């Protein structure tokens, strides 16, 4: 399993910039079975093929606060 490379705020539509300087496109959006309070996004750079994974916490997870383990 690959590790996560970054975090975003809930409902963020921010797109990362690749290490080569090109803009990345959203390739996959998933909600993990074991973590329905997060969304995993995979971005791909069309210029160099680099893959970048980000995790976005849902609004519900942030509202639950520390008692939810965040």
N, CA, C and O atoms as a Tinker XYZ file with bonds, in Angstrom:
   280  protein
     1  N      0.847000   -1.182000    0.000000    73     2
     2  CA     0.000000    0.000000    0.000000    64     1     3
     3  C      0.891000    1.244000    0.000000    63     2     4     5
     4  O      1.870000    1.319000    0.742000    81     3
     5  N      0.543000    2.202000   -0.830000    73     3     6
     6  CA     1.323000    3.429000   -0.912000    64     5     7
     7  C      0.893000    4.405000    0.169000    63     6     8     9
     8  O     -0.277000    4.445000    0.548000    81     7
     9  N      1.831000    5.184000    0.660000    73     7    10
    10  CA     1.525000    6.187000    1.663000    64     9    11
    11  C      0.918000    7.433000    1.058000    63    10    12    13
    12  O      0.993000    7.645000   -0.153000    81    11
    13  N      0.325000    8.247000    1.889000    73    11    14
    14  CA    -0.279000    9.488000    1.434000    64    13    15
    15  C      0.786000   10.566000    1.348000    63    14    16    17
    16  O      1.728000   10.587000    2.139000    81    15
    17  N      0.630000   11.460000    0.384000    73    15    18
    18  CA     1.599000   12.522000    0.175000    64    17    19
    19  C      1.097000   13.884000    0.634000    63    18    20    21
    20  O      1.877000   14.836000    0.642000    81    19
    21  N     -0.163000   14.019000    1.013000    73    19    22
    22  CA    -0.660000   15.320000    1.424000    64    21    23
    23  C     -2.081000   15.260000    1.943000    63    22    24    25
    24  O     -2.733000   14.219000    1.875000    81    23
    25  N     -2.554000   16.371000    2.460000    73    23    26
    26  CA    -3.912000   16.497000    2.987000    64    25    27
    27  C     -4.553000   17.767000    2.448000    63    26    28    29
    28  O     -3.872000   18.765000    2.211000    81    27
    29  N     -5.874000   17.723000    2.257000    73    27    30
    30  CA    -6.649000   18.892000    1.830000    64    29    31
    31  C     -7.799000   19.120000    2.793000    63    30    32    33
    32  O     -8.206000   18.210000    3.514000    81    31
    33  N     -8.320000   20.335000    2.802000    73    31    34
    34  CA    -9.501000   20.661000    3.586000    64    33    35
    35  C    -10.747000   20.038000    2.945000    63    34    36    37
    36  O    -10.739000   19.751000    1.748000    81    35
    37  N    -11.820000   19.824000    3.724000    73    35    38
    38  CA   -13.051000   19.255000    3.168000    64    37    39
    39  C    -13.578000   20.066000    1.994000    63    38    40    41
    40  O    -13.473000   21.292000    1.975000    81    39
    41  N    -14.136000   19.382000    1.032000    73    39    42
    42  CA   -14.754000   19.983000   -0.156000    64    41    43
    43  C    -13.786000   20.797000   -1.001000    63    42    44    45
    44  O    -14.216000   21.591000   -1.837000    81    43
    45  N    -12.508000   20.615000   -0.798000    73    43    46
    46  CA   -11.515000   21.360000   -1.578000    64    45    47
    47  C    -11.505000   20.872000   -3.021000    63    46    48    49
    48  O    -11.596000   19.673000   -3.284000    81    47
    49  N    -11.394000   21.808000   -3.944000    73    47    50
    50  CA   -11.266000   21.436000   -5.355000    64    49    51
    51  C     -9.873000   21.821000   -5.864000    63    50    52    53
    52  O     -9.635000   21.903000   -7.069000    81    51
    53  N     -8.966000   22.054000   -4.922000    73    51    54
    54  CA    -7.597000   22.421000   -5.264000    64    53    55
    55  C     -6.926000   21.283000   -6.034000    63    54    56    57
    56  O     -7.076000   20.111000   -5.689000    81    55
    57  N     -6.188000   21.646000   -7.075000    73    55    58
    58  CA    -5.455000   20.655000   -7.853000    64    57    59
    59  C     -3.967000   20.892000   -7.640000    63    58    60    61
    60  O     -3.497000   22.027000   -7.725000    81    59
    61  N     -3.232000   19.834000   -7.365000    73    59    62
    62  CA    -1.804000   20.001000   -7.115000    64    61    63
    63  C     -1.025000   20.290000   -8.391000    63    62    64    65
    64  O     -1.464000   19.997000   -9.503000    81    63
    65  N      0.138000   20.871000   -8.185000    73    63    66
    66  CA     1.071000   21.071000   -9.292000    64    65    67
    67  C      2.100000   19.952000   -9.190000    63    66    68    69
    68  O      2.587000   19.647000   -8.101000    81    67
    69  N      2.424000   19.349000  -10.315000    73    67    70
    70  CA     3.373000   18.247000  -10.346000    64    69    71
    71  C      4.786000   18.743000  -10.074000    63    70    72    73
    72  O      5.086000   19.927000  -10.226000    81    71
    73  N      5.635000   17.825000   -9.673000    73    71    74
    74  CA     7.040000   18.170000   -9.436000    64    73    75
    75  C      7.744000   18.637000  -10.718000    63    74    76    77
    76  O      8.789000   19.283000  -10.657000    81    75
    77  N      7.155000   18.299000  -11.893000    73    75    78
    78  CA     7.730000   18.763000  -13.161000    64    77    79
    79  C      7.219000   20.157000  -13.530000    63    78    80    81
    80  O      7.690000   20.762000  -14.494000    81    79
    81  N      6.239000   20.670000  -12.746000    73    79    82
    82  CA     5.723000   22.012000  -12.971000    64    81    83
    83  C      4.392000   22.065000  -13.703000    63    82    84    85
    84  O      3.767000   23.123000  -13.765000    81    83
    85  N      3.947000   20.944000  -14.259000    73    83    86
    86  CA     2.673000   20.897000  -14.976000    64    85    87
    87  C      1.501000   20.728000  -14.005000    63    86    88    89
    88  O      1.684000   20.270000  -12.877000    81    87
    89  N      0.318000   21.096000  -14.443000    73    87    90
    90  CA    -0.886000   20.885000  -13.635000    64    89    91
    91  C     -1.278000   19.415000  -13.695000    63    90    92    93
    92  O     -1.052000   18.741000  -14.700000    81    91
    93  N     -1.869000   18.928000  -12.611000    73    91    94
    94  CA    -2.296000   17.535000  -12.550000    64    93    95
    95  C     -3.810000   17.461000  -12.702000    63    94    96    97
    96  O     -4.514000   18.427000  -12.406000    81    95
    97  N     -4.310000   16.323000  -13.161000    73    95    98
    98  CA    -5.749000   16.127000  -13.334000    64    97    99
    99  C     -6.227000   15.040000  -12.376000    63    98   100   101
   100  O     -5.504000   14.089000  -12.080000    81    99
   101  N     -7.454000   15.201000  -11.902000    73    99   102
   102  CA    -8.048000   14.214000  -11.005000    64   101   103
   103  C     -8.364000   12.955000  -11.801000    63   102   104   105
   104  O     -9.134000   12.998000  -12.761000    81   103
   105  N     -7.773000   11.844000  -11.405000    73   103   106
   106  CA    -7.951000   10.575000  -12.116000    64   105   107
   107  C     -8.891000    9.630000  -11.384000    63   106   108   109
   108  O     -9.583000    8.833000  -12.017000    81   107
   109  N     -8.926000    9.711000  -10.043000    73   107   110
   110  CA    -9.723000    8.767000   -9.258000    64   109   111
   111  C    -10.121000    9.413000   -7.938000    63   110   112   113
   112  O     -9.332000   10.122000   -7.314000    81   111
   113  N    -11.339000    9.159000   -7.531000    73   111   114
   114  CA   -11.854000    9.649000   -6.251000    64   113   115
   115  C    -12.507000    8.461000   -5.547000    63   114   116   117
   116  O    -13.421000    7.845000   -6.095000    81   115
   117  N    -12.042000    8.131000   -4.326000    73   115   118
   118  CA   -12.556000    6.973000   -3.601000    64   117   119
   119  C    -12.841000    7.317000   -2.145000    63   118   120   121
   120  O    -12.189000    8.179000   -1.557000    81   119
   121  N    -13.826000    6.628000   -1.573000    73   119   122
   122  CA   -14.082000    6.676000   -0.144000    64   121   123
   123  C    -13.730000    5.300000    0.400000    63   122   124   125
   124  O    -14.406000    4.324000    0.076000    81   123
   125  N    -12.680000    5.198000    1.223000    73   123   126
   126  CA   -12.268000    3.893000    1.734000    64   125   127
   127  C    -13.338000    3.255000    2.611000    63   126   128   129
   128  O    -14.002000    3.944000    3.386000    81   127
   129  N    -13.507000    1.945000    2.490000    73   127   130
   130  CA   -14.497000    1.229000    3.301000    64   129   131
   131  C    -14.252000    1.410000    4.786000    63   130   132   133
   132  O    -15.191000    1.612000    5.556000    81   131
   133  N    -13.008000    1.339000    5.184000    73   131   134
   134  CA   -12.674000    1.419000    6.604000    64   133   135
   135  C    -12.585000    2.844000    7.130000    63   134   136   137
   136  O    -12.416000    3.055000    8.331000    81   135
   137  N    -12.698000    3.822000    6.239000    73   135   138
   138  CA   -12.599000    5.218000    6.644000    64   137   139
   139  C    -13.579000    6.079000    5.847000    63   138   140   141
   140  O    -13.164000    6.881000    5.011000    81   139
   141  N    -14.887000    5.912000    6.106000    73   139   142
   142  CA   -15.881000    6.675000    5.343000    64   141   143
   143  C    -15.864000    8.174000    5.626000    63   142   144   145
   144  O    -16.575000    8.934000    4.969000    81   143
   145  N    -15.054000    8.607000    6.602000    73   143   146
   146  CA   -14.952000   10.025000    6.929000    64   145   147
   147  C    -13.865000   10.730000    6.115000    63   146   148   149
   148  O    -13.531000   11.885000    6.380000    81   147
   149  N    -13.314000   10.020000    5.120000    73   147   150
   150  CA   -12.271000   10.609000    4.280000    64   149   151
   151  C    -12.510000   10.239000    2.820000    63   150   152   153
   152  O    -13.189000    9.262000    2.506000    81   151
   153  N    -11.940000   11.038000    1.956000    73   151   154
   154  CA   -11.999000   10.757000    0.525000    64   153   155
   155  C    -10.559000   10.745000    0.012000    63   154   156   157
   156  O     -9.786000   11.661000    0.292000    81   155
   157  N    -10.211000    9.720000   -0.728000    73   155   158
   158  CA    -8.878000    9.625000   -1.309000    64   157   159
   159  C     -8.951000   10.046000   -2.764000    63   158   160   161
   160  O     -9.773000    9.536000   -3.526000    81   159
   161  N     -8.088000   10.981000   -3.148000    73   159   162
   162  CA    -8.048000   11.459000   -4.523000    64   161   163
   163  C     -6.689000   11.129000   -5.125000    63   162   164   165
   164  O     -5.649000   11.323000   -4.496000    81   163
   165  N     -6.718000   10.632000   -6.343000    73   163   166
   166  CA    -5.490000   10.340000   -7.072000    64   165   167
   167  C     -5.425000   11.262000   -8.277000    63   166   168   169
   168  O     -6.336000   11.293000   -9.105000    81   167
   169  N     -4.341000   12.007000   -8.362000    73   167   170
   170  CA    -4.103000   12.923000   -9.473000    64   169   171
   171  C     -2.985000   12.357000  -10.339000    63   170   172   173
   172  O     -2.059000   11.722000   -9.836000    81   171
   173  N     -3.077000   12.592000  -11.641000    73   171   174
   174  CA    -2.063000   12.143000  -12.590000    64   173   175
   175  C     -1.574000   13.361000  -13.387000    63   174   176   177
   176  O     -2.359000   14.212000  -13.805000    81   175
   177  N     -0.272000   13.412000  -13.577000    73   175   178
   178  CA     0.312000   14.447000  -14.429000    64   177   179
   179  C      0.321000   13.923000  -15.856000    63   178   180   181
   180  O      0.930000   12.893000  -16.144000    81   179
   181  N     -0.357000   14.636000  -16.745000    73   179   182
   182  CA    -0.407000   14.202000  -18.136000    64   181   183
   183  C      0.920000   14.443000  -18.850000    63   182   184   185
   184  O      1.168000   13.866000  -19.909000    81   183
   185  N      1.775000   15.293000  -18.276000    73   183   186
   186  CA     3.057000   15.587000  -18.906000    64   185   187
   187  C      4.104000   14.506000  -18.628000    63   186   188   189
   188  O      4.814000   14.078000  -19.538000    81   187
   189  N      4.199000   14.064000  -17.366000    73   187   190
   190  CA     5.261000   13.108000  -17.016000    64   189   191
   191  C      4.751000   11.787000  -16.439000    63   190   192   193
   192  O      5.529000   10.848000  -16.266000    81   191
   193  N      3.441000   11.707000  -16.138000    73   191   194
   194  CA     2.866000   10.461000  -15.623000    64   193   195
   195  C      2.967000   10.281000  -14.117000    63   194   196   197
   196  O      2.561000    9.241000  -13.597000    81   195
   197  N      3.503000   11.277000  -13.396000    73   195   198
   198  CA     3.613000   11.174000  -11.934000    64   197   199
   199  C      2.232000   11.054000  -11.308000    63   198   200   201
   200  O      1.299000   11.742000  -11.721000    81   199
   201  N      2.098000   10.180000  -10.312000    73   199   202
   202  CA     0.844000    9.983000   -9.580000    64   201   203
   203  C      0.984000   10.630000   -8.209000    63   202   204   205
   204  O      2.020000   10.500000   -7.556000    81   203
   205  N     -0.064000   11.327000   -7.778000    73   203   206
   206  CA    -0.063000   12.051000   -6.507000    64   205   207
   207  C     -1.344000   11.726000   -5.772000    63   206   208   209
   208  O     -2.428000   11.894000   -6.330000    81   207
   209  N     -1.250000   11.261000   -4.529000    73   207   210
   210  CA    -2.431000   10.895000   -3.737000    64   209   211
   211  C     -2.649000   11.911000   -2.618000    63   210   212   213
   212  O     -1.716000   12.306000   -1.918000    81   211
   213  N     -3.899000   12.319000   -2.471000    73   211   214
   214  CA    -4.270000   13.257000   -1.411000    64   213   215
   215  C     -5.458000   12.698000   -0.641000    63   214   216   217
   216  O     -6.274000   11.955000   -1.187000    81   215
   217  N     -5.545000   13.062000    0.627000    73   215   218
   218  CA    -6.682000   12.685000    1.456000    64   217   219
   219  C     -7.442000   13.942000    1.837000    63   218   220   221
   220  O     -6.848000   14.935000    2.256000    81   219
   221  N     -8.750000   13.895000    1.691000    73   219   222
   222  CA    -9.619000   15.009000    2.065000    64   221   223
   223  C    -10.576000   14.500000    3.130000    63   222   224   225
   224  O    -11.334000   13.563000    2.882000    81   223
   225  N    -10.552000   15.103000    4.310000    73   223   226
   226  CA   -11.498000   14.734000    5.356000    64   225   227
   227  C    -12.855000   15.311000    5.008000    63   226   228   229
   228  O    -12.940000   16.405000    4.450000    81   227
   229  N    -13.908000   14.595000    5.329000    73   227   230
   230  CA   -15.263000   15.084000    5.076000    64   229   231
   231  C    -15.653000   16.100000    6.137000    63   230   232   233
   232  O    -15.048000   16.154000    7.207000    81   231
   233  N    -16.665000   16.902000    5.837000    73   231   234
   234  CA   -17.177000   17.869000    6.815000    64   233   235
   235  C    -17.640000   17.153000    8.081000    63   234   236   237
   236  O    -17.423000   17.652000    9.185000    81   235
   237  N    -18.267000   15.999000    7.936000    73   235   238
   238  CA   -18.770000   15.245000    9.091000    64   237   239
   239  C    -17.625000   14.852000   10.018000    63   238   240   241
   240  O    -17.779000   14.894000   11.239000    81   239
   241  N    -16.498000   14.477000    9.463000    73   239   242
   242  CA   -15.351000   14.078000   10.283000    64   241   243
   243  C    -14.827000   15.254000   11.093000    63   242   244   245
   244  O    -14.481000   15.088000   12.262000    81   243
   245  N    -14.762000   16.429000   10.497000    73   243   246
   246  CA   -14.265000   17.597000   11.217000    64   245   247
   247  C    -15.244000   18.060000   12.289000    63   246   248   249
   248  O    -14.831000   18.517000   13.355000    81   247
   249  N    -16.541000   17.944000   12.009000    73   247   250
   250  CA   -17.547000   18.333000   13.003000    64   249   251
   251  C    -17.520000   17.406000   14.205000    63   250   252   253
   252  O    -17.817000   17.824000   15.324000    81   251
   253  N    -17.156000   16.122000   13.972000    73   251   254
   254  CA   -17.089000   15.157000   15.060000    64   253   255
   255  C    -15.923000   15.485000   15.995000    63   254   256   257
   256  O    -15.979000   15.189000   17.188000    81   255
   257  N    -14.863000   16.099000   15.448000    73   255   258
   258  CA   -13.748000   16.571000   16.238000    64   257   259
   259  C    -12.891000   15.486000   16.841000    63   258   260   261
   260  O    -12.863000   14.359000   16.346000    81   259
   261  N    -12.183000   15.825000   17.924000    73   259   262
   262  CA   -11.201000   14.921000   18.545000    64   261   263
   263  C    -11.786000   13.594000   19.019000    63   262   264   265
   264  O    -11.091000   12.578000   19.011000    81   263
   265  N    -13.030000   13.589000   19.424000    73   263   266
   266  CA   -13.617000   12.338000   19.902000    64   265   267
   267  C    -13.709000   11.300000   18.799000    63   266   268   269
   268  O    -13.866000   10.112000   19.081000    81   267
   269  N    -13.615000   11.730000   17.547000    73   267   270
   270  CA   -13.667000   10.806000   16.417000    64   269   271
   271  C    -12.270000   10.300000   16.058000    63   270   272   273
   272  O    -12.116000    9.527000   15.112000    81   271
   273  N    -11.266000   10.726000   16.798000    73   271   274
   274  CA    -9.912000   10.265000   16.546000    64   273   275
   275  C     -9.133000   11.105000   15.565000    63   274   276   277
   276  O     -8.070000   10.692000   15.101000    81   275
   277  N     -9.650000   12.292000   15.236000    73   275   278
   278  CA    -8.928000   13.171000   14.317000    64   277   279
   279  C     -7.945000   14.039000   15.076000    63   278   280
   280  O     -7.241000   14.848000   14.473000    81   279
